[in-house]
Amino acid sequence: MDLAERTSTLRRANGLSARQLAAMVGVAPTTVTRIESGAVSPSFDLAQEILAVLGEPIGFTGVADVAAIAAARLALDPSLGVSVTPGVEAWRQRWTRIGLVDDQGRVVPGKESDLLFSAGRAARLTRRREARHFKAGPSAYDVAEALGTAGVAYALTGDAGANLYRSSAGEAWPVLYVEDVARAATAAGLVPKEPGSFGMRVTLIPFDGVSELGRMVINDITVAARDQVILDTYGGIDRMAEQADILLGRRVP
């Protein structure tokens, strides 16, 4: 896929208009449309910035940008003990240019869902650097119960987490943040998924100092903060985005 097609495809997948993308990278809207039509070739720096905003920078290795999570969580809850790194500041500036956050880095009223969607696309669950995948079988609640019994700290997220905050269509892909992946896998009896294999899975992601903050206990299960769950479901696969919409009240279960 060449740069023109890649930019157009990723922009649409991220739910951005050409004008919004142009604002995020600081160029005129006509520049984006001309790049997408193949009429102009951007500089390397501009191409890198465009593709970074769209979640797949040049040299992309499949790694999610966790700085987007930190920036979004701080925008929604400035009291979180999260450092403002250069990566976080970069996302703040991009979102400021399209009216998602103000010049203090806080979410603009009424833009919460758009902010979480943007962050979820930049930090997709399937692309978390330290995520470990295991064979499907146990439900998210089975894994959570095993971890609770073993004393392993965790936070359920994804569609199963969304279902705890607001009953909807259940779960398709168990995802949990855990303090120790090896201990958690042993406690839950999880079997590693073969590298390169496809299909459903159980995913464990180690605590990163951001995603596990603000945990709640619902029905005796520890679940990630509501904002984090929405962000993660927007960054999930299959029907997870629908779960985020249900949790936000934008779709009927």
PyMOL commands that set and color helices and strands:
alter all, ss='L'
color gray80, all
select helices_A, chain A and resi 3-13+18-25+29-37+44-53+66-76+86-97+112-122+125-127+140-150+158-165+181-188+226-234+240-247
alter helices_A, ss='H'
color red, helices_A
select strands_A, chain A and resi 132-135+154-157+175-178+201-206+216-218+221-223
alter strands_A, ss='S'
color yellow, strands_A
deselect
rebuild
show_as cartoon
